[in-house]
C-alpha cells in the first residue's frame, strides 16, 4: 500500500531583456507599455526609435504529490542474538552450579 508525500518544488526564472532600434520619424514622444511583469519602452532619439523590453524575474512554486511505500518496522537481528547469549550464559551458570553441587555431595 502506498502513501503520498507532499513536496514543494520551486522554480526560479531569470529576467529576460531585449533591445533593438527602429528608424521612424513620426514618433514625437516616449511610449511605455507595461503589463504584469513585462515592460516595453519606445524612445524617440532624433530620427530613430529605441525599443527596450524587459520581463521581470519570477518564482514559480508548485506542490507535487509523490507516492511512497509505507515504512514497515522490522525487529533487529541483534535481538535474537542477545537472546541466544543469555540462553548460553544461563546454561553455563546452571552447569557450574550443578558441578559444584555434585562435587560437594
Backbone torsions as a table, in degrees:
resi	resn	phi	psi	omega
1	UNK	NA	135.2	-175.0
2	UNK	-107.0	140.3	171.1
3	UNK	-100.9	172.5	176.0
4	UNK	-124.9	141.5	173.7
5	UNK	-106.5	146.0	177.1
6	UNK	-99.7	115.4	-178.5
7	UNK	-111.2	128.2	176.9
8	UNK	-93.8	120.0	-177.2
9	UNK	-109.2	127.4	-179.4
10	UNK	-114.2	129.2	178.8
11	UNK	-118.8	125.5	178.1
12	UNK	-100.3	131.6	176.3
13	UNK	-107.9	141.2	-178.8
14	UNK	-81.7	157.3	176.1
15	UNK	-70.2	145.4	179.9
16	UNK	-120.2	131.9	177.8
17	UNK	-127.2	151.5	176.5
18	UNK	-139.5	148.2	-176.4
19	UNK	-147.1	129.4	177.9
20	UNK	-152.7	164.0	179.1
21	UNK	-129.3	135.2	-178.7
22	UNK	-127.9	124.7	177.7
23	UNK	-71.8	128.2	179.2
24	UNK	-157.9	129.7	-174.9
25	UNK	-98.1	-9.6	-174.2
26	UNK	-89.1	-19.5	-178.5
27	UNK	-75.0	129.9	-176.4
28	UNK	-111.8	-4.1	-176.0
29	UNK	-147.7	172.3	176.9
30	UNK	-86.3	135.1	178.5
31	UNK	-117.3	131.2	177.2
32	UNK	-118.5	122.9	177.0
33	UNK	-112.2	121.2	179.1
34	UNK	-137.6	140.4	177.3
35	UNK	-153.2	126.0	-178.2
36	UNK	51.1	-112.0	-176.1
37	UNK	-101.2	1.4	-178.4
38	UNK	-103.4	134.4	177.1
39	UNK	-137.1	127.1	179.6
40	UNK	-123.3	132.0	179.0
41	UNK	-118.6	133.1	172.9
42	UNK	-113.0	112.9	-175.9
43	UNK	-119.1	125.7	178.7
44	UNK	-88.6	122.7	175.9
45	UNK	-123.1	105.5	-174.7
46	UNK	51.2	-109.1	-177.3
47	UNK	-104.7	19.3	-177.1
48	UNK	-128.8	142.9	172.8
49	UNK	-104.2	123.4	178.4
50	UNK	-95.9	119.7	-178.6
51	UNK	-107.0	123.8	177.9
52	UNK	-125.8	130.8	177.6
53	UNK	-128.0	144.3	178.6
54	UNK	-145.9	140.2	175.0
55	UNK	-117.6	119.5	-176.4
56	UNK	-67.8	152.2	179.2
57	UNK	-64.5	155.2	-177.5
58	UNK	-142.5	159.2	175.5
59	UNK	-122.4	127.6	179.3
60	UNK	-109.7	124.8	178.9
61	UNK	-116.7	127.7	177.7
62	UNK	-133.2	149.4	178.8
63	UNK	-106.4	129.7	-176.7
64	UNK	-119.6	132.5	175.5
65	UNK	-93.4	123.7	-176.7
66	UNK	-114.4	119.8	178.2
67	UNK	-73.6	136.8	178.3
68	UNK	-135.7	154.7	177.1
69	UNK	-74.5	148.0	176.1
70	UNK	-68.5	148.1	178.7
71	UNK	-85.5	126.8	178.4
72	UNK	-105.7	130.5	178.7
73	UNK	-84.8	125.0	179.0
74	UNK	-116.4	148.7	177.1
75	UNK	-73.9	143.2	-179.9
76	UNK	-74.1	148.0	178.7
77	UNK	-67.4	-24.3	179.5
78	UNK	-63.4	-27.9	-179.8
79	UNK	-63.9	-41.9	178.5
80	UNK	-67.9	-38.4	179.4
81	UNK	-63.7	-40.6	-179.9
82	UNK	-67.6	-33.1	176.0
83	UNK	-64.5	-41.3	179.4
84	UNK	-63.8	-41.3	178.9
85	UNK	-61.0	-45.8	179.9
86	UNK	-64.5	-37.7	178.7
87	UNK	-65.1	-45.0	179.3
88	UNK	-64.2	-42.5	178.2
89	UNK	-63.1	-41.5	178.0
90	UNK	-63.3	-43.6	178.0
91	UNK	-63.8	-38.0	178.5
92	UNK	-64.4	-42.2	179.0
93	UNK	-64.9	-44.2	179.0
94	UNK	-61.5	-43.2	178.7
95	UNK	-63.3	-42.7	179.5
96	UNK	-63.3	-46.4	178.4
97	UNK	-62.5	-42.6	-178.6
98	UNK	-62.8	-40.7	178.2
99	UNK	-65.7	-40.0	179.4
100	UNK	-64.4	-43.1	-178.7
101	UNK	-66.8	-42.9	-177.8
102	UNK	-72.5	-27.4	178.1
103	UNK	-71.8	-39.7	-177.6
104	UNK	-73.3	-19.9	-177.1
105	UNK	-81.8	NA	NA
